[in-house]
Each structure stands twice: as structure tokens, then as C-alpha cells.
């Protein structure tokens, strides 16, 4: 064969390695640090950045009006993520002695602390190893647009910003019952969070600065600035209703923190659709391929094409198919490997359906370097599958497919000439469902990031569900 006409096969490991190790995101972070820090020796600076054990750590800001629960939620998030919990109070206490005395003097005089002082304190704190290696949760700061912009100017920008929101009347009511333990600094509430320990109950005190008049003034000040702060963090922000139980608030906040922002890095879709026979894998693959210009790879069609082209793999598969036997995995894998390594699949991406059917096939696919970055399980009850398949038939003249319930033939003439595929008999369908059920658990254990979709609904509704999951990054798994 003329080597110049030989199909170009590209090793699939290239893009997989880049995505797995975040190569493009790493370049982006390095460029950001160069622009922000403007080092005199850029190469030495980049080397130091690359020596960091982990540059992808949580960086969270939690804001909200007084009595919205910032302290409790921030502490819970910091404990769950194992990051540093930063508040304006402990930032002052942990700052250098001269700076600490200066800030304390301003607070005693009830004068505002200059923005550049806050930025200096926070910058020094974030350089410490606990923040560098594990990240941080910053509570209640910035409080103005000026402070937010000043933080951004020195390269301090959160990956997630949470705003706890609640009606002013609710916040004022909360403040009335707020109590503080002077020994530990823990916050309690006379109605919602009263301590069971009698000793703690006796030493609780009212929190100064939380009278109704104080709250009104604080809320006026908060509402004056929050819209401008939101504008500074609009790409990483989420509002959470704080007028609900603390556990529910934390659950919503933590789910948001597990989500990853969209990346500007080049991304090649590699999608696997799994599901029982009749779940609509072929329909969804066609919709995805058409919208996103990726290659629709059907294992059944590839085998038929290989037989039609009389390739070595096709000849080997034909011998088994003629005897109504299962084609061995190694033959199927050879056919899949040849197709997925071609230039269009590597450059545009692919959506694969009908394969893998077992965990061994999935492992063999990954061993050859074809690792999907999205796996979807199309879940359909067995009764719905049987109804879908046993009641469908095809017009042998026009090739149009009909369904006796959802798309019946328009005339009696068409109805009389319809033909049903032998594989659509009820016994054959139940056999295929049993084969899928036998392997689905072990393949689900292998694809731990697989996402389940309810496919027992309109095909376009199912497509919208799949699309909503494809366009967003997979949730991050924090070590706990």
C-alpha cells in the first residue's frame, strides 16, 4: 500500500494526557501569575511556581449581610475543605505587631481601616504555607467595591464567591436572639441554636451591636455596596437563600464549591453513551454529533462496515456472525482502535455507543488510550423498553419506521405491509435486557464519574439533560 495514502493515525494519549494533567490550565495560571507579579526574572519565577505541590486549591469568599450565618457556613466550609478560615478579626490578630497596633487604634477610634492596609494584611497572610498548600475560605471581606478591586489588582481573586441572602426582616429577627459565648467565641441563638449544655447557657451574653437600630444601619450600609461587589465577582458568584436550615444552606454552598469554573483550555469531547437496548443511545449520539460536529461512532455500524470493506478484522468478525456467535473482544477492539485513532476523531472528538458492554472491554479501551471524558448511563425501566421495541415496525418500501402507540401508520395499506425485525420479539428483547443488567453494575463501578440520565422521556428532553451536563465541568472531588 502507498504509505502516502495510508490513513493518518494519531496516538490518542496526547490530548488525554494534556486534559488529565491540566496542561493548558497550568499555562494559563502561569501567565496570570507573570502578569500580576511582574517578576524581574520571569524564568526563575516560573520555575518556583512549578515547584508548588498543588496550585489548584480552594479559594473561596463568603459574603452576606449581618446575621446571615457567614461565620457558621464559612467555618463548616473550611473544615470540610480542610482550608484556612480567614476572618477580619483573625487577620488583624495574626498580622505583624506594628500593623496590628495601627489597625486596633483605628478601630478604637471608630475610623475606617484604609484599603491598602487591608490588602497588605491579606497578602501577607495568603503567603503562609497553610493557604498556599490547602487554600482558604475568606469570610465577610471585601466589604466595598474599592476593596474588591484592590484585591484583584494584587492577584487575589476567588475561584468561588458565595453571597448568603435573606430578607431584612428575617435578619433583624435573628439578631434579636443572637448570643455569644465569651469563653469560646461561638455564636448561638435563643430560638434556632440553643446549646444543650447548661453551663454554656449560663455564660451566654447578648452580642453588642445587634440591636434593631444597629441592624438597620448595618443593612443600609451592606445594601449600598453589595451590588458593586457582585459586579466584581460576577463570573464566580452564587447567591444562596440563607432563610432556611443551616444544613440546607451548607449543602447548597458546598455543592457550588465542588463545581469547577469553565476552562478556556482546548477541549476534545470523548463521550460514551451506555444503556439497555432501546434506551435511545443512537438517537442521542446523532443529536450530539450533529450539534457539536463530533464523530458518531457506532460499534455495530463499524463491524458491518469492516465486513463490507473486507478488511482483516471484518473477515474475522464475519466468520463469527455467520455462525450467530459473539464476536471476540480483541476483534471488536481492533476495529474500534482503527476508527478512533483517525484524524477526525482525534481533532473533533467522538461519541461512542454500543461499546463497551463489559468492564473488560472498558479497561481494554482505556489501555489503548481511548479514555472518555464524559460517560452517560441512559436509564429506562424494562417495561418501557419492551413497549418501545415490541410495538415498532418498518415499512419495507419507504424504509420509514413506525410505532403502534406513538407513531402509528396513517393508512391501513401501510399497516398491512409493515415488517417487524426478528430482534424486536419480546423474548429477544428480554434476553438483551438480561445481558445488560448482568454487566451494568461492574461497568458503573469502573466509570466512577458516569452520570445517569432519565431516558424514559421525550428524546429532545433527554438531549437537553445530556447537553446541560456536557457543557459544565465535572464536579471536583475534594480529599476529606
C-alpha positions in Angstrom: 0.0 0.0 0.0 1.2 3.5 -0.8 2.3 5.0 2.5 1.2 8.5 1.5 -2.4 7.2 1.1 -2.3 5.3 4.4 -4.8 6.6 6.9 -3.2 9.0 9.4 -3.5 7.5 12.9 -2.7 9.9 15.8 -1.8 8.5 19.3 -4.8 9.3 21.5 -2.6 9.7 24.5 -1.7 13.3 23.5 -5.0 15.0 24.3 -5.8 12.6 27.2 -2.5 13.4 29.0 -3.0 17.2 28.5 -6.5 17.1 29.9 -5.7 14.7 32.8 -2.8 16.8 34.0 -4.3 20.2 33.2 -1.5 21.3 31.0 -3.4 24.1 29.3 -4.9 25.3 32.6 -1.4 25.3 34.1 -0.1 27.5 31.3 -3.0 29.9 31.9 -2.3 30.1 35.6 1.5 30.7 35.0 0.7 33.5 32.5 -1.7 35.1 35.1 1.0 35.0 37.8 3.5 36.5 35.4 1.2 39.4 34.6 0.2 40.0 38.2 3.7 39.7 39.9 5.8 41.2 37.0 9.0 39.4 38.3 12.4 40.7 37.3 13.5 37.2 36.4 10.5 35.5 34.7 12.1 32.2 34.2 13.2 31.7 37.8 9.7 32.8 38.9 8.1 30.2 36.6 10.4 27.5 38.0 9.3 28.4 41.6 5.7 28.3 40.6 6.1 24.9 39.0 7.7 23.6 42.2 4.5 24.1 44.1 2.9 20.8 45.1 -0.6 21.9 44.3 -1.7 25.1 42.6 -5.4 24.1 42.3 -6.6 24.7 45.8 -9.9 26.1 47.0 -10.1 29.9 47.1 -13.4 31.0 48.5 -15.0 34.2 49.6 -18.3 34.1 51.6 -20.2 37.3 51.9 -23.6 38.3 53.2 -25.5 40.8 55.5 -25.1 40.7 59.3 -26.8 37.7 60.9 -27.0 35.8 57.6 -24.8 33.0 59.0 -21.5 33.8 57.3 -19.5 32.7 60.3 -21.1 29.3 60.7 -21.1 28.5 57.0 -17.5 29.7 56.5 -16.3 27.5 59.4 -18.2 24.5 58.1 -16.7 25.0 54.6 -13.2 25.5 55.9 -13.5 22.3 58.0 -14.9 20.3 55.1 -12.4 21.5 52.6 -9.5 21.5 55.2 -8.5 25.0 54.3 -7.6 28.1 56.3 -10.6 30.0 57.7 -9.9 33.7 57.4 -11.9 36.5 59.1 -11.2 40.2 59.5 -10.7 39.6 63.3 -8.1 36.8 62.9 -6.4 38.6 60.1 -5.7 41.5 62.4 -4.6 39.2 65.3 -2.2 37.3 63.1 -0.6 40.4 61.4 2.7 41.9 62.4 2.8 43.8 65.7 3.1 47.3 64.3 0.4 46.7 61.8 -1.8 45.1 64.4 -1.4 48.1 66.8 -2.2 50.5 63.9 -5.4 48.8 63.0 -6.6 48.3 66.6 -6.0 52.0 67.2 -8.2 52.9 64.1 -10.9 50.5 65.3 -10.9 52.0 68.8 -11.3 55.5 67.3 -14.1 54.1 65.1 -12.3 55.1 62.0 -12.3 53.0 58.8 -9.2 50.9 58.1 -7.6 52.1 54.8 -8.0 49.7 51.9 -4.2 49.4 51.2 -3.7 48.3 54.9 -6.3 45.5 54.4 -4.7 44.4 51.2 -1.2 44.3 52.8 -2.5 42.3 55.7 -4.3 39.8 53.5 -1.5 39.5 51.0 1.0 38.6 53.8 -1.5 36.1 55.3 -2.1 34.3 51.9 1.7 33.8 51.5 1.7 31.4 54.5 2.0 27.7 53.8 -1.5 26.7 55.0 -3.1 29.0 52.4 -0.6 28.1 49.7 -1.0 24.3 50.1 -4.6 24.0 51.2 -6.4 27.2 50.1 -8.6 29.5 52.1 -12.1 30.5 52.9 -12.4 34.3 53.5 -15.4 35.4 55.5 -17.0 38.8 55.1 -14.4 40.6 53.1 -14.3 42.6 50.8 -17.0 45.0 52.1 -16.7 47.6 49.3 -16.0 47.7 45.6 -12.8 49.6 46.3 -11.6 46.7 48.4 -12.6 44.1 45.8 -10.7 45.9 43.0 -7.7 46.4 45.2 -7.5 42.7 45.9 -7.8 41.9 42.2 -5.0 44.4 41.4 -2.6 42.3 43.5 -3.8 39.0 42.0 -6.2 37.9 44.8 -9.3 36.7 43.0 -11.5 33.8 44.4 -12.5 30.8 42.3 -15.9 30.8 44.1 -17.8 33.7 45.7 -20.9 32.9 47.8 -23.4 35.5 48.9 -25.8 34.5 51.6 -29.1 36.3 51.0 -32.2 36.7 53.3 -34.9 39.3 53.8 -34.0 42.2 56.1 -37.0 41.4 58.5 -35.6 37.8 59.0 -32.1 39.1 59.7 -33.3 41.6 62.2 -35.4 38.9 64.0 -32.3 36.6 64.0 -30.2 39.4 65.5 -32.6 39.8 68.5 -31.9 36.2 69.6 -28.2 36.1 68.9 -26.0 35.2 71.8 -22.2 34.8 72.1 -20.1 32.5 74.4 -17.4 34.9 75.7 -15.2 31.9 76.5 -15.1 30.3 73.1 -16.5 33.0 70.8 -19.1 30.5 69.5 -22.4 32.0 68.3 -25.8 30.7 69.4 -29.4 31.7 69.0 -32.3 31.6 71.6 -34.7 30.0 69.1 -32.7 28.2 66.4 -29.5 27.1 68.0 -29.7 27.0 71.8 -26.8 25.0 73.4 -27.9 21.8 75.3 -25.1 22.3 77.9 -26.4 24.2 81.0 -23.0 25.6 81.8 -22.7 27.2 78.3 -26.3 28.6 78.6 -25.5 30.5 81.9 -22.5 32.3 80.4 -24.0 33.4 77.1 -24.2 37.1 76.5 -26.0 39.4 74.1 -23.9 40.4 71.2 -23.1 44.1 71.2 -24.0 46.0 68.0 -27.0 43.8 67.2 -29.9 45.9 68.4 -32.7 46.7 65.9 -31.3 50.2 65.3 -27.8 48.8 64.8 -29.0 46.2 62.4 -31.0 48.7 60.3 -27.8 50.9 59.9 -25.7 47.9 59.1 -28.1 46.6 56.5 -28.3 50.1 54.8 -24.5 50.1 54.6 -24.5 46.5 53.2 -27.1 47.1 50.5 -25.2 50.2 49.5 -22.1 48.2 48.5 -23.2 44.6 47.7 -24.3 45.3 44.1 -20.9 46.8 43.1 -19.1 43.8 44.8 -21.3 41.4 42.8 -20.2 43.1 39.6 -16.6 42.5 40.5 -17.1 38.7 41.0 -20.0 38.1 38.6 -18.2 35.2 36.8 -17.6 33.2 40.0 -20.6 34.2 42.2 -23.6 32.3 43.5 -26.4 33.6 45.7 -27.8 31.2 48.3 -31.0 31.7 50.3 -29.9 31.9 53.9 -33.5 31.8 55.2 -33.5 28.0 55.6 -32.0 25.5 58.0 -28.2 25.7 58.3 -27.7 22.2 56.9 -29.6 23.1 53.7 -27.6 26.3 53.3 -24.3 24.4 53.7 -25.4 21.7 51.3 -26.1 24.2 48.5 -22.9 26.2 49.2 -20.7 23.0 49.2 -22.3 21.8 46.0 -21.3 25.1 44.4 -17.7 24.8 45.7 -17.4 21.3 44.2 -18.3 22.7 40.8 -15.4 23.9 38.6 -15.4 27.0 36.5 -15.4 26.6 32.8 -11.9 26.5 31.3 -10.6 28.2 28.2 -8.4 25.2 27.5 -8.9 23.4 24.2 -11.3 20.5 24.8 -12.0 17.4 22.7 -15.3 15.7 23.6 -14.9 11.9 24.1 -18.3 10.7 25.1 -19.6 7.2 25.8 -23.3 6.5 25.9 -24.3 3.4 27.9 -27.8 2.0 28.4 -30.0 -1.0 27.7 -31.3 -1.8 24.2 -34.0 0.6 23.2 -32.8 3.4 25.5 -32.1 5.8 22.6 -28.3 5.7 22.5 -28.3 6.0 18.7 -30.7 8.9 18.7 -28.8 10.9 21.3 -25.5 10.2 19.6 -26.8 11.5 16.3 -28.1 14.7 18.0 -24.8 15.3 19.8 -22.8 14.6 16.6 -24.9 17.0 14.6 -24.9 19.9 17.1 -21.2 19.7 18.2 -19.7 18.4 14.9 -18.2 15.4 16.6 -17.9 11.9 15.1 -20.8 9.5 15.7 -19.1 6.1 16.3 -21.5 3.1 16.4 -19.8 -0.2 17.2 -22.4 -2.2 15.2 -22.1 0.0 12.2 -18.3 -0.2 12.3 -18.4 -4.0 12.3 -20.8 -4.0 9.3 -18.5 -1.6 7.5 -15.4 -3.7 8.2 -17.2 -6.7 6.8 -18.4 -4.8 3.7 -14.8 -3.4 3.2 -13.4 -7.0 3.5 -10.7 -5.9 6.0 -8.8 -8.5 8.0 -10.8 -7.6 11.1 -14.0 -7.7 9.1 -13.2 -11.1 7.7 -12.5 -12.4 11.2 -15.8 -10.9 12.5 -17.8 -12.3 9.6 -16.9 -15.9 10.4 -18.5 -15.5 13.9 -21.5 -13.5 12.7 -22.4 -16.2 10.1 -22.5 -18.8 12.9 -24.6 -16.4 15.1 -21.8 -16.2 17.7 -20.5 -13.3 19.7 -17.5 -11.6 18.0 -14.5 -11.8 20.4 -13.4 -8.6 22.2 -10.0 -8.5 20.5 -11.5 -8.3 17.0 -14.0 -5.6 18.0 -11.2 -3.7 19.8 -9.1 -3.7 16.6 -12.0 -2.3 14.6 -12.6 0.4 17.3 -8.9 1.3 17.6 -8.6 1.9 13.8 -11.6 4.2 13.8 -11.0 6.2 17.0 -7.3 6.9 16.1 -8.2 8.6 12.8 -7.6 12.3 12.4 -11.3 13.4 12.5 -11.9 11.6 15.8 -8.7 12.9 17.4 -9.3 16.5 16.3 -13.1 16.8 16.5 -13.9 14.3 19.3 -16.3 11.4 19.2 -19.5 10.0 20.8 -19.4 6.2 21.1 -22.4 3.9 21.7 -22.9 0.2 21.7 -19.4 -0.3 23.2 -18.1 -1.1 25.8 -20.6 -3.7 27.0 -18.4 -5.1 29.8 -15.8 -3.9 32.3 -13.1 -5.8 30.5 -14.0 -4.0 27.2 -13.9 -0.7 29.0 -10.5 -1.5 30.5 -9.1 -2.6 27.2 -10.4 0.6 25.6 -8.6 2.7 28.2 -5.4 0.7 27.9 -5.3 1.6 24.3 -5.5 5.3 25.3 -9.2 5.9 24.4 -10.4 7.4 27.7 -13.8 9.1 27.7 -14.2 12.4 29.5 -17.9 12.0 29.7 -19.9 8.8 30.4 -23.7 8.8 30.4 -26.0 6.0 31.5 -29.4 6.2 29.8 -31.7 4.7 32.4 -35.0 3.3 31.2 -37.3 0.8 33.0 -37.6 -2.6 31.4 -41.3 -2.3 30.8 -40.8 0.9 28.8 -38.1 -0.7 26.7 -40.3 -3.7 25.9 -43.1 -1.3 24.9 -40.7 0.7 22.7 -39.3 -2.2 20.8 -42.0 -4.8 20.5 -44.5 -2.3 19.1 -42.3 -0.9 16.4 -42.2 -1.9 12.8 -40.7 -0.7 9.4 -42.2 0.0 6.0 -40.2 -2.2 3.6 -41.0 0.1 0.7 -40.2 3.6 2.1 -37.9 2.5 5.0 -39.9 4.6 7.4 -40.2 3.4 11.0 -43.5 3.4 12.8 -44.7 2.7 16.4 -48.1 1.4 17.0 -48.7 3.7 20.0 -46.6 6.8 19.4 -46.3 6.9 15.6 -49.0 4.6 14.0 -49.2 4.2 10.2 -51.5 6.7 8.5 -53.3 4.2 6.3 -54.4 0.5 6.5 -52.4 -0.2 3.4 -49.1 0.9 5.1 -50.1 -1.0 8.3 -50.6 -4.3 6.4 -47.2 -4.2 4.8 -45.2 -3.3 7.9 -42.4 -5.8 8.9 -41.1 -6.3 12.4 -37.4 -7.1 13.0 -36.8 -10.6 14.5 -34.8 -9.0 17.3 -37.8 -7.0 18.4 -39.7 -10.0 19.7 -40.4 -9.9 23.4 -38.3 -12.9 24.3 -35.3 -11.5 22.3 -35.7 -8.1 24.0 -35.8 -9.6 27.5 -32.7 -11.6 26.7 -30.8 -8.4 25.7 -32.1 -6.6 28.8 -30.8 -9.5 31.0 -27.4 -9.3 29.3 -27.2 -5.6 30.0 -28.3 -6.0 33.6 -25.6 -8.6 34.2 -22.8 -6.2 33.4 -24.1 -2.7 34.2 -23.0 -2.6 37.8 -19.4 -3.6 37.2 -19.1 -1.1 34.3 -20.7 1.6 36.5 -18.1 0.8 39.2 -15.3 1.3 36.6 -16.7 4.6 35.3 -17.0 6.3 38.7 -17.7 9.7 37.1 -20.5 8.4 34.9 -23.7 10.5 35.1 -27.2 9.0 35.0 -29.9 10.4 32.8 -33.6 9.5 32.9 -34.1 8.4 29.3 -37.8 7.5 29.8 -39.0 10.7 28.3 -39.1 12.7 25.0 -35.8 12.3 23.1 -35.2 16.1 22.9 -35.8 16.4 26.7 -33.2 13.7 27.2 -30.8 15.5 24.9 -31.2 18.8 26.9 -30.3 16.9 30.1 -27.2 15.4 28.5 -26.2 18.7 27.0 -26.5 20.5 30.3 -24.0 18.0 31.8 -21.6 18.2 28.9 -21.2 21.9 28.8 -20.2 22.1 32.5 -17.1 20.7 34.1 -17.4 17.6 36.3 -17.7 18.3 40.0 -14.4 18.4 41.9 -13.7 15.6 44.4 -12.1 17.2 47.5 -10.0 14.9 49.7 -11.5 14.5 53.1 
